[in-house]
Amino acid sequence: MAISLSWLKEYVDITVSVEELAERMTLAGLEVETIEYIGLPGAELPWDPDRIFVGQVRQVRPHPNADRLVMAEVEYGGLETEVVVTGAPSLLDYRNQSDLDLKVAFALEGAQLYDGHAEGQRLIKLKRTKIRGVPSRAMVCSEKELGLSDEQVDIIYLPHDAPVGTPLADYMGDALLDMDIKGPLGHLQSVFGVAREVAALLDVPLRIDVMQVLERKPAELTDDADFIALEIADPDLCPRYSAAFIRGVKVGPSPFWMQMRLRHAGMRPINNIVDVTNYVMNELGQPLHAFDYHVLRARPGKDRPVIIVRRAHPGEQMKTLDGELRTFDKEMLLITDGGGSVAVAGVMGGLESEVTEGTTDILLESANFDFLNVRRTSRLLGLTSDASTRFGRRVDPELTVKAAARAAHLMAELGGGTVVPVIGDAYPGRQPQRVIEFDPAYAARILGVEVPRSEIVRILTSLEFQVSGSQASGSAEGRESGILQVAVPSHRLDVTRSIDLVEEVGRIWGYDRFPTTLMRDELPVQRANVRLEGAERVRDILVGCGLDEVITYSLVHVADEGKLRPQGPPPDPARYLRVLNPLSTERAHLRQTVLPALLDTTRENLRFLDRVAIFEIGAVFLPVEGQALPDEPRRLGIAMTGPREGQSWAPGQDRTPMDFYDLKGVVETLLDRLGLEATFAPGEHPALHPGRCAQVSVAGSMVGVMGELHPLVREAFDLPAQPVCALEFGLDELLEAWGAPRIMAPISVHPPVYEDLAVVVEEDVPAVRVRDLIAQTGSPLLRSVVLFDVYRGEQVGTGRKSLAYRLTYQADDRTLTDRNVSKVRTRIIRRLERETGAKLRG
């Protein structure tokens, strides 16, 4: 929400700079994200106070050499008037007229402006020139030339009371405070509501004239006005509905000042009637809607139009103002007349009853709706409006009549109509005023600082709470005791308890004023969090391997997980945990594997990249029979595809696709950095390619599977025809082994002995089994066994293979001799022959 500083100043005197004001507001919970300056120093286009003024066109004469140009005589506070050659369309209508009083934005030679006839925003410096033979060194400005709009339409006409000769920056310069107010705080969704907070922060009076229109122009309230019959069929969703009647208006453009304020608030001006509803909504926070009165229908046999607020009939339809045909369910609230629906309550009006250029009589709606119902309706219809945003944050029901009166009189003023001095008002949901007992000592205990009692009373009173009780006014010292009775104003729907009042006192008093204190006790010794530290360690290692971390949704479509089993039965949704209120059917169940989301992410990234290597650490949700809550083990998932090396200028790049062994290298690096030893064995998984799948075990326990994706699974996820490697490990099982104690061995100072050993075994004998037998038999002198060659061919025979290992021998207490090594080697060969049928290769 953007708040105009000039608009804010109409209700409260700003005694500090705009930067300090923004800081004070942010500290008080009204977060100001940015400050945008318009025409002032700091703006993209500051208006030079010595060259850009408020001017007055006194006379318009035809150009002697051009039919579409005129010469305007402009007074701007200088010693003489200035003659400007211009083609402004509206000034063409004033040719040969004098004694004019047209207030305009006027720029002299040397002023920097945007080029009104160029695409985008191109800065130019105004220069003296001749236009069709007539000299001109000044111009009357349009909104685009001043940076107020992106479109070049016509020049700006300022209000008649604009002071001639005043620098335009002083008259129209402004600052917009772009605010991000979180939570159901409808009282802050308006200029007046923010002004109330600023008045309390700066300890200055709040001007409330805008809220006193009913005192200046009294109106009769009735639930049965002559011009309309009101009926609220569902008061649980509509506690109040008020309606005002304005006769004889003329629909046309709204004045420049109102258009500018609406644009600053991010709204597009439409006409004087609709603009007034938007203006008052921004001013007071009450959404309004204007109906063309003569389109509204009466009940059969009745004369007066009727407004009925009711729940929709299932399947009922209506075209909204955006031209879309909407279908409603039975929990959506509609505004209807004697013939059917005319608006979606709290969201948007209907197309049939909108105000048009031919509208003369206006029925003005000012109502209050249940905020949860408005949120639901807006979300299900996919229809968000400024009204629904405000209603969704809770609006004061006592505001409807005040806002209706304010808007009605503005419409009469700008549209030339007459306000009927009766306001229809049905109010079945009136709530009693809330009164809270408040102990200042309780505030001191919660805040940790003693705010003077008199200051507490001032703060609450300035926020329009009514404070009474024992010595409520307090003294200079502010040390009186006694409970205060605090009556909560109707607009503070968020204040229900004493602690809420403490928060109000604390934020207005200023959290930055709280003294800095140290803890009385020493901080306890921080405990190690193996679960958190282990996950962070895994992340660091994988990022070091060149992988990127992703975070995907925990809510999935069950069919997506079924894609991992292309040749098996589809998964049963009954075996999954279902969310009671899913945002969509695509996100209705909790996942039991991280792989589908990783593969979806891989596919989406391959639209822009040729190489993807990603991982995710996240929980899966496994139902446990007999328990309400599921088991939530953490899983590590990895997906890799694309060329082995990324593109670069360096020659000799390896652009072959990544395969099983690239993934295995990442896994080995991960386990090595974690200090773990892994065992890889042939494995099976329905999502992985047969023969290119391995199960990985650590410390005797299987932690997961890895391999290349099955072609059918790859097609199911719309992945390209290239190897896609994936794995899913149980992270908790992995980290349990990582967290176990490690036994450290001393480093020997004696030299090692290296030897190669090649044996021939049957094809079905795993190389890892041979390695393990060598290591076990050669212990403790054998320190390392590394497979460095595998050979298949005529020299070893069909169905057999040669495995060559590099052995490293070393002792802690002596230098090994050939005889020592020979004994160990003999034991190794005999055991291999006995248990695997291996033969020593010559």
N, C-alpha and C positions, 0 to 999 in steps of 0.2 A: 504494500500500500504506500502510495506516494502522498506526502503532505506538503502543501505549498506554504512556505514561511509567511508570505503576505496574507494568505487566508487565515493562518493561525493567529496572526497579529490582530485580526479583527475581534478576537475574543480575549486575548491576554497580551499584556505588554512584555516584550522580550527584552530583558535587561542585560543579556550576555551575548557574546558572539555566537554565530550559528554553529561553529565548531565546538564551542564549550557546551552549547545547548544539546548538540547531538551526543556528546560524551555523557552529560548528566542523564539524558533520557535512556541511553543504553545501560548505564549502571542501575537505573531504576526498573529495568525489565522491558523497556520500549526500544528494542534493538534497532539502531539506525545503521543500515548496511552501507549506504553511500549517500553523498551529498552532491546533487547536480545543480550547478549554477546556471542561470539564464540571464545573459546580458551583463552580468557582474564580473569583476575580476575573478579568474579561475574558470570561467566558462570557455567552451571551445571557440565561441565568437563573442568576446566582450564588446559592448556598445560604447564607443568612445564618447565620453560626456561632453567633449568640446566640439563634436561633429554630428552627433545624432540626438535630435530633440523631439519634443512634442510640437507639432506645427499645426497651423490653421489655414486651410484653403479659403481665401477671401473671394477669389474671382477665377473663372475659367473662360478662356478665349479659344477660338478655333486656331489651329496651326495654319499658317498661310500656304504651306506647300504640301500638306498631307491631310487627307480626310479622316484617317484613323488615329491622329495625334491631336493633342490639345496642349495649350500653354496654361499652366496653373500658377496663380500668384499666391505664394505661401508666406505667411508671417510666422517667424520662429523665435522672436525675441531679439533679433539683430537690429541694427540701425535702420536697415531698409528691408523691404520684402524681397523675396527671391522668386524669379520666374523659372518654372520647371517644365521641361518638355516631357510629356508622358503619354503612353498609350493605354493607361489603366481603363478597362472597359466601363467601370461605373462612372468615371469622370467625363466620359463622352456624353453622358446624359445631362451634364451641367453646362454644356457649351453656351456661351453668351449670357451666363448668369453671374451676377455680382452680389456683394453683401452676403456671401455664404459663411456658414459656420461649421465647416467640416474639419474635425480634428483628425490628424494623421500622424504617422511616424515619418520624420523628415531627416534626411542625411545630406551633409555638405561634402564638398570636394575633400578628398583625403580619407574619408571614412572607409573602413574595411567592412565588406558585406559578402554574402554568398551570391553567386551569379544566378539570378532567377530564371535564366533561359538555358542553363546547362544541366546535363544529367548529374545527379548526385549533388554533393556539396563542394563547390569549387570557390575558393576565396578570391575576391577581386578588390582592388582599391579604386574608389570612385574618382574619376578624372574629369576635368573640364573638356567638353567636346561640343561639336555642332551636330544637331540632328535635323536633317533636311533643311540646312541653311540657318537654323536658329540656335544660338549658343545656349548651353545649359551646363551648370556645374553642380547640380544637386538633383535629388530625386525623392519622390514619395515612395515609401517602402511597402513591400508585401511581406507576408509571414515567412515565405521561403528565404527572402533576402536577409531577414533578421534571424534565421535559424529556428523559427517557431514551428515550421511545418516543412514537409518534404515536397509539397505541391505548390505550384505557382498558379494562383487563381485570380486574385485581385489585391489591391492595396488594403492596408489595415485602416479601419475607421475606429477611432478611439471614442470613449464616452464624451459627452458635451462638456462635462466639468473638468476634463483634463487640462491642466495649467499650461498654457502656451509658453514655450521657451524653456520648460523644464527638461533637463537631460532625460532621455528615454530610459536610461539605466536606473535613474532615481524613481521614475514613475512606474515602469513595468518590470524592472529587474527583479529577479526572484531567486530563491533557493528551494530545491525540492529535497525533502528528507525521505529517502526510500527506506521504509521500515519493514521489518520482518517480525510480526507479533505472533507468537505461537500460543496455542491453547484456546479453549472456548471463552475468549474474552471479547464478546461483542461490543462492550462499552468502549473499547479502544479502536474500533473500526470506523472512526469518524473524526473529522477535524475538531468538533466540539469536545469529543471524549479525550483526545490527545491534549487539547487546550486545558481541560480540567486537570490533567496530570501535570502539565507544565506550570500551571498556576500554583499547584501544591509544591512542586520542586523549587520554584523561584520565590515562593512566599509573596506572590502578588495577587491582586484581585482578579476574579474571573468575570468577564462581562457576559451576562446571561440574557441579553435582550432577545436573542434569537429564540429562546425558549419561552418567552413571555408574550407571544403573539395572541394567545387566547385572552390575556388580560387587557391588551390594547383593543382587540376586536373580538368581543365575547361571542361565543357560539353556544347554541343549545344542543345538548347531547341527548339522543333518543335512540332506542333500539328499533323504532318503527317510523322512519322519516317519510315525508310525503312523496319524495322522489324515488325511493327505493325500499323494497322489503328485504330484510336480512334474516337469514336462517343459518345457524351453525349446527349441522346434523351430527358432527363428530367433534365435540368440544375437547376431547382428549388430545386431538391433533391441532386444534385451532382455538386457543384460549380467548382470542379477541379478534374482532373484525370491525374496522371503522371505515366509513365512506363519506367523502365530501363531494359536493356538486358545484360545478362552475359553469355558468351559462354564458353563451355569446362570445366565445373566444375566437380568435383568428389565428390559425396555425401558420407559423412562419419561422424564419431563423431566429435563434436566440441571440442576445447581445454579445458583443465581442468579449467582454470581461467574463461572462459565463462560459463561453466556448473555450477560452484560454484555461480557466480553472478545470474544466472537464478534461481537456487534453493533458494538462499537467498531472491529472489523476489517472491518466491512461485510458480515457474514454473518448469515443468519437461523438461529436455533436451531431444531432439529428434534426430536431426542431424545438421550438420554445417549450412545448408541452412535455415531450419526452425528456428534454434536457433538464427541466425543472425537477422531474422525479429523480434523475440521476444526481443532480446537484444537491438536493436535500438528503438523499441517501448518503452521499459523501460527507455532507455537513453534519448531520445528526445521527447517522448510522441506521436509520429505519428504511428498509426497502419499500418502494412505492410502485404502483402500477396504474396507468391511466387507461380507461376504457372509453371508446366512443359510445356515449350514453344511448344514442338512438339505435345502436346495433343490439343492445341488450334486450332480451325478451321477457315477457311476463308469463305467469302461469296461465294455463287455459282459463278463459273467462274473467281474467283480471286485467286492470289497466296499468298498474305500476310494474316496471321491471323488477325482477327478483334476483337476488344473489344467494345461492345456496352453497355452503362449504361442506363437502361430503367426500367420503371415500369413493374411489372409482369403481365402476362395475368391471368385473374381469373381462379383458379384451376391449374395453372402451378405447376409442381413438380420437385424436384431435391433431390438427396441424398447429405447430408452435410458430412463434415469430420468425424463426430461422427457416421456415418453409418445409420442415421435415414432418412427416406423419408419425406421431408417437402412439405407441400402444401401452396401456396402463394395466397394472395388476390391482388386486382388491385392497392393497395396503397403501396405495398412492393417493394423496389428497388432491382434489380438484376444486376449482372455483367454477361453479355452473350457474346458468340462468334458467329461465323457464323452458328453454329448448335444448339445453345440453351444456357441455363443457366449454369454458371460455378462457381458462388459464390453468397452468399447473401450479398449485399452491407453493409459493416460496421459491419457484425456479424460473418460470418464464410464462409470459402471456400467450394467448392464442392469436393466430393470424387473422381470424375472422373479425375480432373485436378491436383491432389495433387502431390507433389514432392516425388519420390520414389528413391530407390537405383540405378535404371538405368537411372535417369534423368541426362542429360548433359548440357542442355541449360535452362536458367531461365528467365521468364518474371516476373519482380518485380513490383507489384502494390503499388502505394503510392497515395491515393486519399483522398478527403474530402467530407463528406456526411452531410446532414441535421440532426442535433442532435435529433430533435423531431421524425423524421421518423425512425431513428435507434432505439430509445427507444421503439417506437410502435411495430416495427417489432420484436425486441428481446422479448418483453413481450408477444405478441400474439403467437409467435412460441415456447415460453417457452425455449428460447435458449439464455443463457448469456455467453459472452466471454470477455476476457480482451479487445479486440478491441471494442466491443459494449459498454463496460463500459466507455472507454475513449471517443469514439465518442459521447456518450450520455451526456458527460460533455463539449462538444464543443472543437474542435481542430482547431488550426491555419491553414487556407488554404495556407499560405505562406510557410508552413513547408514541403510540399509534396516533392518538388524537392531536398531540402537539405537532408531529411531523405533517399530518394531513392539513392542519390549519396553516402551517408555514408554507407548504407547497401550494395550497389553494390560492393564497393571497399573492404568491409570486406568479402563478399562472395568470391571475386576473391582471396583475401589474404589467406583465410582458405580453399578454395575449389580448388585452382589452376586454376581458370578460367581467362577470359579476359572481361573487361567491355567495352561495345560499347560506344564510346564518344558522344552518342546522347541520349537524354532523350525525349521521347514522352510526350507532355504536353498540354492537352486541358484545358483551363481556362476561361470558359464563365462567371463565377461568380465573377470576380475581383471587389473588393470594394475600393472606394477612401479612402485615409488615413483620420482618424478623428483628428481634432484639437480642443482643448478645451481651452477657456480663463479661466485663473486661477488667482484669487486674493489672495495672502498670508494673507491679512487682513481677508478675508472670512474664511480661515482655522483657524485663531486665534479665531474668533467669535464662530465657531462651536465647536472647541476642548476645548475652555476655557483656553488655554495656548498658549503663543506666541512661536512658533518654529522659530528659526532664518532662515532668507530667504536663506542664503547660505546652511543650512542644508536641507531645502525643495528642493532646486535644486539638492543637492547631492543625496537625497533619490530617487527622480524621475529619475534622470539620471542613477543611479545604477540599477533601475528596467527597464532600456532601454527605458524610455520616452525621447523624444527629447524636451529640454526646450530652449526657446528663448524669447526675449522680453526686456523690459526696465531693464538694469543692472541685467541680469539674474544670473550672477555669485555671486552677493552680495558682501558685505564687512565683515570684522571681526565682526562688531556689528550686521550685518544682519538687519538693520532698513530701507533699501531702500523701496521706494514705487514703484508701477507700476504693470501692469497686465502682467502675463506670458502667453506665447503661448505654450501650451503643445501638442506635436504630440504623439498620442497614438500608441504604437507598435502593430503590427498585432496580436500578441499572446494574448493581453489583450482584449478579446472580451467582458469582463464584465465591462469595463470602458467606460461610455458614457456621464457622466455629471461631473460637477465640484465637486459635493459632493463625487463622487467616488475617486477623487484625494485626497480629504481631508482624506478619510479613509486610503488611502495608506500612506500618511504622518504620520497619527496618529499611525498606527500599527507598522511601521518600527521605528519611533521615540521611541516608547515604551510606552504603556499605564501605565506601572508601574512607569514611570518617571513623570506622571502627579501629581501635588501637591494635597494634601488632603485639602479640604476647607469645611467649614460648611455653611449651608443654612443661608441666611440673615434674613429670617422670621421664626417665630415659625410655627411648624407643626399645621395644623388645627385639631380641635377636631374630633376624629374618630367617624363616625356614626355607629350605630348598623346596622348590616345586618341580619335581622330576617330570611330571606330566606336561607342564607348560614348557620347561626348559628343553625337554626332549623334542617336542614338536618344533620349537624354534630352531634347534640344532638341525633337524631334518630339512627344514625350509632353507637354512643357510647353505647346506651342502648341495641341495638340488639347484638352487639359484647359481651356485658356483659351477655346476655342471652345464649351465646354459639354459635351464628351464625357467619358464615364467609361471608364477602362481596365479591361479584363478579361483574365484568363489562363485559357485553356482547355487541354484535354488534347491532347497531341501524338499520342496513340494513338486511332485512329478505326476505324469500320466502313467498309469500302470502299463499301458500298451508300449511305452518307450522302453521299459525294462524287459518287456517280452521280446523286443528286437534282439536281445542278447542270446535268445534261444530260438533261432530260426527254424530248427527242425524238431522242436519239442512242443508240448502243449502250451497255450498262452497262460500267463500268470493269473491266479485267482485273486480278484480284488478283495475278497473276504479275508485274505491272509495279510492284507496291508492295513495300516492305520489310516483312517479317513478323517479329514478335517470337517468339523460340523458346519462351518460357514466358509467354504472355499471361495476365493475371488473368482475362479473360473473352473470349468470342468477339466482344463488342462493342468491345473495345479490343485488337485483334490486329495492326493495321497502322499504320505511320507515315504521317502525313498528307502530302498534296502541295498542299494549299490550306488557308487559314485560314477561308474563308467558311462552310463547314457548321457549324463550332462556333460562329461568331458568330451565325448565324441560329438555331441551337438556343438559345443564350443569350438572344437577342431574344425568342423565343417564350416561354420560361420567365418572363422579366421582365414580359412583357405580361399575365401572369396577375394581377399586382399593380399595374402602372403603365399609364398610357395613352400615355406617351411614352418612347421608348428611343433613346439616342444613345450608342453604345459603339465602342471601337476596341481592337485588339490588335496588338502587335508580337511576332512569334514566328517560329521557323524552320519551314521545310518540308523534306522529305527526298526528294530525287530520285535514284534509282539511277543510277549511272554504269557503263556497260558496261566490263567488264574490271577494275573496281576493287571492293575489298571494302567500302569506306566510301562512303556517298552524298555528294552535294553537298547542303549545308545553307544555302541562301540565306535571308535574313530577309525576311519579308513584313509589310506594313502593311495591315490590314483594317479597314474601317469599316462599320457598319450603323446606319441611322437610320430611324425610323418614328414616326408619331403626330403630334399637333398641333404647329404651328410654335412656339407659345409654351405654357409650362406654366400651369396654373391659378393664379390669384392674385386678390386683391381689386381690383386695378386695372381700371378700365373699358377697353373698346376692345381687348381681347386678340384676337390673330389665332389662331383655333383651326382654321384650314384645315390639312389634312395636309401634312407636309413632302414635297417632291418633288425632282426632279433638280437644280433650281437651288439648293436648300438645301445639298445635298451639294457642288455645284460651288462655292458660297460658302466652304464649309469648306476645300476643296482650294485655292482661290485664296488664302485667308488663310494656309494652311500654307506654300504656295510663296512667297508674298510675304514672310512672316517669315523664311524660309530664304534670301531674296535670290535666288530663282530665277524665271525666266520660263518659263511653260508654254504649250504649244500644244494646244488641244482640237480634235479632229477626230471626225467620225462614226465609230463603231466597231461591232463585232459581238462578242457573247459569248453562248454558249448559255444562260447563267443570267440574262441581262439582256433587258429589253424592247426589241424592235426599234424604232428611231427615238428611243429614250430612253437611248441608250448612247453613250459617248464614250471614245476612247482619248486618253491624256494623254502628251505628250512633253515632255521637259526636255533642253535642250542638244542637240537633234536626235535623242535616243534615247527610245523609248517606255518609260515606267515602269509602265504599267498601264492598266486600264479601270475605268470607273465608270458608274453608271446606276441605273435603277429595275429591280427584280426582275421577271423574267418571271412572269406569272400562274400558269403550271404549276409553276414552282419554288416560288412562294409557297405554293401548295396542298400541294406535297410536304413542305414543312416545317411545315405546319399553322399558317401565319401568317394573320392576319385579312385580310379583303378591303379593304385600304387600301394606298397606295403604300409600298413598302419600298425604301429606297435603300441601295446597297452598292458597295464598291470594294475592289480588291486591287492594291496597288502593290508593286513590288520596292524594298524599303527600301535595299538596298545600292546600287542604281543611282541612287536619289534622293540618297543621301548622297555618292556619288562626285561628283555635280555640285555639291553644297553645299560640299564640301571643296576645290573648285578655286579658284585665285587669282582675285581680283576686281580690276578696274581702276576706280579712283575718278576721277571727273571734278570739276573745280572748279565752284563755284556762281557763275553769272553775276550781276554787279551791275547789269546793264542790264535795263530793263523788257521783259516779254514782249508779244507781239502775239497776240491771240486771233481766230480766224476759224472760221466753220462752213462745211462743204462737204457738199452732198447730191448723190448720184449715183444714177441708176437703172440696175440691172443685171438680168440674167436670174436667175430664181429659183434655179438650180443653182450660182450663183457664191457661194462661201463669203464671209461678211463678214470673216473673218480674213485671207483672201487680199487683199481690197481694202485692209484696214488695213495689211498688210505692204508692199504696193506703195506706198502713200502714205508710209509711214515711210522706206522705202529711197530713194524719189525725193526726198523733202524734206530728207534729211540733208545737211549737219549742222545747218542752221538750224531744221529741224522737230524739236522736242523731245518732243512728246506728241501721240498720236492716240487719241481716245476715241470709241467708237460710242455715241451717245445716243438714236438714234431709228431704228426700222424701220417702214416703211409699205407696206402692200399694199392696193390698191383701184383704183377706176375711173380715177383721175387718172394712174396709171402704167401701166395696161394689164394684161391677163391674162398670167400667167406671168412677171411682173416684180415687182421690189421696189425701194423707195427706202431707201438707207442714208445716214444723216446722221452726220457725224463732227465733233467739236470738235478743231481744230488749234491747237497752241501753238507759236509761233515765238520764237526768242531767239538772240542772238549773244553770244559771250564778250567781244568787243572793241569793240562799238559798239551804238548804239540803231538798230534796224531801221526803215527807211522803208517807206511803202506800195509804193514801186517794188520794193524788195528782196523783199517778200512776194509781190507780183504775179508776179514772174518764177518763183518757186518754185511758186506755185499753177498757173501755166500748164504747167510741166513735169509736174506731178502729173496734171493733167487729160488731157494728151496721152498719157501712159503708160497711164492707166486705159482710155482709149478704144482704144488699140492692143492691149492685152493682155487686157482683159475685156469690151470692147464697151460700156463704161459711157457713159452720157450724163449731162451736167450737168443737174440738175433746176432748172427755173426757179422 
